[in-house]
Amino acid sequence: MSTAQRDPELSIIIPARNMARTLDLVLSDLAGMQLADVEVVVVDDHSHDDTATVSQRWASRIPHLRVVEGPGRGPGAARNRGAGMARGSWLAFVDADVRLPPEWLERGLARAATDVAVIEGLVRPSGGTDHGLVRHSATSDGNGVFVTANLWVRRRDFQRVGGFDERYDDVGPWREDTDLGWRLAAAGAPTATAPELVVLHPYYRRSVRSLFADTKRIRADARLRRKFPEQSRSLEPRRRMRRSYLATAALLAAAPTGARTRPALGMALAAAGTAWSVAAALPMVRDRGPAPLSEWAAFVVTAPALAVWRTYWVARSNLEERVWFW
């Protein structure tokens, strides 16, 4: 078989939905690497921005770049589509909003040459915005969570376990990567953490209101708990948080009754509920930076509803998945 016909050693899979700005940066990182035996598969998952145009712009700099259309159902399905189109013996999953250090590819290929089937790289928050009460980034110390911002999987093992479980896509990008890693380990695929294999994930600012959408992730946590009861214990939050959600709901529910009998008691219960809710919601924004008073005010006003909403999703997820989680 000629060199031109030989399958690449590695396929880098990048799912992207409306990520034109950040995708341009990660592709620029890849363009500076030695990609002779590497293909890059960008899965444009029904974007409404210039994601596809940005990808095609790098075709002259990245020799084996392909842009495929995703199914539009979420990140798990998009990664499965990319993996199904890939030809490499290894699949490297990265996100469209990370930055790749110059040595990332060389170090990953060196680790892939050892007797492993799954390589869990590290993810470090770096760069982006320093401001904002609610900031998003990703972090992983390679401790068996298998974050797909930096995850390498041998293709035959990926196919053997059926790829990502797309049922997680109904709550957004959450736990479908951990589920994959644990299924691979259960199937006997040798896994390894590669501390030298690092990607950088910048911070970006989000609205306080976005915390409501994040709450639905509890359903994915409950599903993972049902499938992997022992392993998922390491991901459970502190019991203090569980008590905070329940206490908040109880105090706020009691406030109207207290107000009818004794207005001062109703006000006290409402104030206590608000204080509890702020304390319960603060761990959700632990990566916060300097923020204007308007964002703090929005958070305080939103916190009671957020705590009740989160308590609702805890109860709903436990009932639907028939587990006791969170």
C-alpha positions in Angstrom: 0.0 0.0 0.0 1.4 3.4 -0.9 2.0 6.2 1.6 -0.9 8.2 0.0 -3.3 5.3 0.6 -2.2 4.3 4.1 -4.7 5.1 6.8 -3.4 7.8 9.3 -2.1 6.8 12.6 -4.3 9.3 14.4 -7.7 11.0 13.8 -8.3 14.2 15.9 -12.1 14.6 16.4 -13.4 18.1 17.2 -17.2 18.5 17.6 -18.3 22.1 17.1 -21.6 23.9 17.3 -21.5 27.7 16.9 -17.8 27.7 17.9 -16.3 29.6 15.0 -14.2 32.0 17.1 -12.6 29.4 19.4 -12.4 26.8 16.6 -10.2 29.1 14.6 -7.7 29.2 17.5 -7.5 25.4 18.1 -7.0 24.8 14.3 -4.3 27.4 14.3 -2.5 25.4 17.1 -2.8 22.2 15.0 -1.5 23.9 11.9 1.8 24.5 13.6 2.3 20.8 14.3 3.7 17.9 12.2 0.4 16.4 10.8 1.8 14.2 8.0 0.2 11.0 9.4 -2.7 12.7 11.2 -6.2 13.6 10.0 -8.4 16.2 11.6 -12.2 15.7 11.6 -14.3 18.7 12.5 -17.9 17.8 13.1 -20.1 20.9 12.4 -23.1 20.0 14.5 -25.7 22.2 12.8 -24.0 25.5 13.5 -25.6 28.9 12.8 -22.3 30.8 12.6 -19.2 30.4 10.4 -17.9 27.2 11.9 -17.8 25.4 8.6 -16.2 28.4 6.8 -13.6 28.7 9.5 -12.8 25.0 9.2 -12.4 25.1 5.4 -10.2 28.2 5.7 -7.5 26.0 7.3 -7.6 23.3 4.6 -4.5 24.5 2.9 -2.5 24.5 6.2 -3.8 21.2 7.6 -3.3 18.6 5.0 -5.9 16.0 6.0 -8.7 18.2 7.3 -12.3 17.1 6.8 -15.5 18.8 7.8 -18.5 16.5 8.3 -22.0 17.4 9.2 -23.2 16.4 12.6 -26.6 15.1 13.5 -27.5 18.1 15.6 -28.4 16.1 18.7 -25.5 16.9 21.0 -21.8 16.3 21.7 -22.0 12.5 22.1 -23.7 12.0 18.8 -21.4 14.5 17.1 -18.3 12.6 18.4 -19.8 9.3 17.3 -20.3 10.8 13.8 -16.7 12.0 13.7 -15.4 8.7 14.9 -17.5 6.8 12.4 -15.9 8.9 9.6 -12.4 8.6 11.0 -9.7 6.4 9.5 -7.0 6.6 12.2 -6.0 3.7 14.4 -6.3 6.1 17.3 -9.0 8.8 18.0 -8.0 11.9 19.9 -11.1 13.8 21.2 -10.6 17.5 21.9 -13.1 20.4 22.4 -13.4 23.3 20.0 -12.6 25.8 22.8 -9.3 24.5 24.0 -5.7 25.5 23.2 -3.1 22.9 22.3 0.5 23.4 23.4 3.1 22.8 20.7 4.2 19.5 22.2 0.7 18.1 22.6 0.7 15.9 19.5 4.2 14.6 19.9 3.6 13.6 23.5 0.3 12.0 22.7 1.7 9.9 19.9 4.6 8.8 22.1 2.1 7.6 24.8 0.0 5.9 22.2 3.0 3.8 21.2 2.9 2.1 24.6 0.7 -0.8 25.6 -2.5 1.2 26.4 -5.9 1.7 24.7 -7.2 4.8 26.6 -5.1 7.8 27.4 -6.5 10.4 29.8 -4.8 13.7 29.4 -5.0 16.7 31.7 -7.1 19.8 31.2 -5.9 23.1 32.8 -7.9 26.3 33.0 -5.7 29.1 31.5 -6.4 32.4 29.9 -9.7 33.9 28.8 -11.5 36.4 31.0 -10.6 37.1 34.6 -13.9 38.8 35.3 -17.4 37.5 35.8 -19.4 36.0 38.7 -20.2 32.9 36.6 -17.3 31.7 34.5 -16.9 28.5 32.6 -13.8 26.4 32.0 -12.9 22.8 32.3 -10.3 21.0 34.5 -9.2 17.4 34.9 -6.3 15.9 36.8 -6.6 12.6 34.9 -8.3 10.9 37.8 -10.6 8.5 36.0 -13.2 11.1 34.8 -12.1 10.8 31.2 -12.8 14.4 30.1 -13.1 14.6 26.3 -11.4 17.9 26.1 -8.3 15.7 26.0 -9.0 12.0 25.6 -7.3 9.5 23.3 -8.9 6.1 22.6 -7.7 3.3 20.3 -10.4 3.1 17.6 -11.0 -0.6 17.7 -11.7 -0.4 21.5 -14.0 2.6 20.9 -16.0 0.6 18.4 -16.0 -2.5 20.6 -18.0 -0.7 23.3 -20.3 1.1 20.9 -18.9 4.7 21.3 -20.6 7.4 23.3 -24.0 6.7 24.9 -26.0 9.4 23.1 -28.8 9.3 25.7 -26.7 11.8 27.8 -27.1 14.4 25.1 -30.6 15.3 26.3 -29.0 17.3 29.2 -26.1 18.7 27.2 -22.3 17.9 27.4 -22.1 16.2 30.7 -20.9 12.7 31.8 -21.1 11.0 28.4 -17.3 11.0 28.5 -17.0 9.5 31.9 -19.5 6.9 30.9 -17.4 6.0 27.9 -14.2 5.8 29.9 -15.8 3.5 32.6 -17.3 1.2 29.9 -13.9 0.9 28.2 -12.2 0.1 31.6 -15.0 -2.5 32.3 -14.4 -4.1 28.9 -10.7 -4.6 29.8 -9.2 -1.8 27.8 -5.9 -0.7 29.4 -6.1 2.9 30.6 -3.4 5.3 31.6 -3.1 8.9 32.8 -0.6 11.1 30.9 0.4 14.0 33.1 2.6 15.3 30.3 -0.3 15.5 27.9 -2.0 18.8 28.7 -4.5 21.1 26.9 -5.5 24.5 28.1 -9.2 25.6 28.5 -9.7 29.4 28.7 -12.3 30.9 31.0 -15.3 32.7 29.4 -18.0 34.7 31.0 -21.6 33.4 31.4 -24.8 34.8 32.6 -26.3 34.1 36.1 -29.3 32.7 34.3 -27.2 29.9 32.7 -27.0 28.2 36.1 -30.6 27.0 35.6 -29.6 25.1 32.4 -26.7 23.5 34.3 -29.0 22.1 36.9 -30.4 19.6 34.4 -27.0 17.9 34.5 -28.1 16.2 37.8 -30.1 13.9 35.5 -26.9 12.7 33.9 -25.2 12.3 37.3 -28.2 10.1 38.4 -28.0 8.0 35.2 -24.3 7.5 35.7 -25.0 6.5 39.3 -27.5 3.9 38.1 -25.1 2.4 35.6 -22.0 2.6 37.7 -23.0 2.7 41.4 -19.6 2.1 42.9 -17.5 4.3 40.6 -19.9 7.2 40.7 -19.5 7.6 44.5 -16.3 9.5 43.9 -18.3 12.1 41.9 -21.0 12.7 44.6 -21.1 16.2 46.1 -20.8 16.9 49.8 -23.8 16.0 51.9 -23.8 19.6 53.1 -25.0 20.7 49.7 -27.8 18.2 49.7 -29.0 19.5 53.1 -28.7 23.1 51.8 -31.1 22.4 48.9 -33.7 20.7 51.1 -33.4 23.4 53.8 -33.9 26.1 51.2 -37.0 24.5 49.8 -38.5 24.0 53.2 -37.8 27.5 54.4 -39.2 29.2 51.3 -42.2 26.9 51.3 -42.9 27.7 55.0 -42.6 31.5 54.5 -46.1 32.1 53.0 -47.7 30.2 55.9 -45.7 32.0 58.5 -46.6 35.3 56.9 -50.3 34.7 57.2 -50.0 33.9 60.9 -47.1 36.2 61.9 -45.7 38.5 59.3 -42.4 38.9 61.1 -42.0 35.1 61.1 -42.8 34.9 57.4 -40.2 37.6 56.7 -37.6 35.8 58.8 -38.3 32.5 57.1 -38.0 34.2 53.6 -34.7 35.8 54.7 -33.3 32.6 56.0 -34.3 30.8 52.8 -32.6 33.4 50.7 -29.5 33.1 52.8 -29.5 29.3 52.6 -30.0 29.4 48.9 -27.1 31.8 48.3 -24.9 29.5 50.4 -26.2 26.4 48.4 -25.6 28.1 45.0 -22.2 29.5 45.7 -20.3 26.2 45.1 -21.8 26.3 41.5 -19.8 29.5 40.8 -16.5 28.6 42.6 -14.4 29.7 39.6 -15.9 33.2 39.9 -13.7 36.3 39.2 -14.2 40.0 40.0 -17.8 40.9 39.1 -19.9 44.1 39.1 -22.5 44.6 41.8 -25.3 44.1 39.2 -24.2 40.4 38.8 -24.1 39.8 42.5 -27.5 41.4 42.9 -28.9 39.1 40.1 -27.3 36.1 41.8 -28.9 36.9 45.2 -32.3 37.5 43.5 -32.0 34.3 41.5 -30.6 32.0 44.2 -33.9 31.0 45.9 -35.5 30.0 42.6 -32.2 28.2 41.6 -32.1 26.3 44.8 -35.7 25.2 44.5 -35.2 24.3 40.8 -32.1 22.3 41.7 -34.1 20.4 44.5 -36.8 19.7 41.9 -34.2 18.1 39.5 -32.7 16.1 42.3 -36.1 14.6 43.1 -37.0 14.1 39.5 -33.7 12.5 38.5 -33.8 10.1 41.4 -37.3 9.0 40.5 -36.7 8.6 36.8 -33.4 6.7 37.3 -34.6 4.9 40.4 -31.5 5.8 42.4 -30.7 7.8 45.5 -28.2 10.4 44.4 -27.5 13.9 45.6 
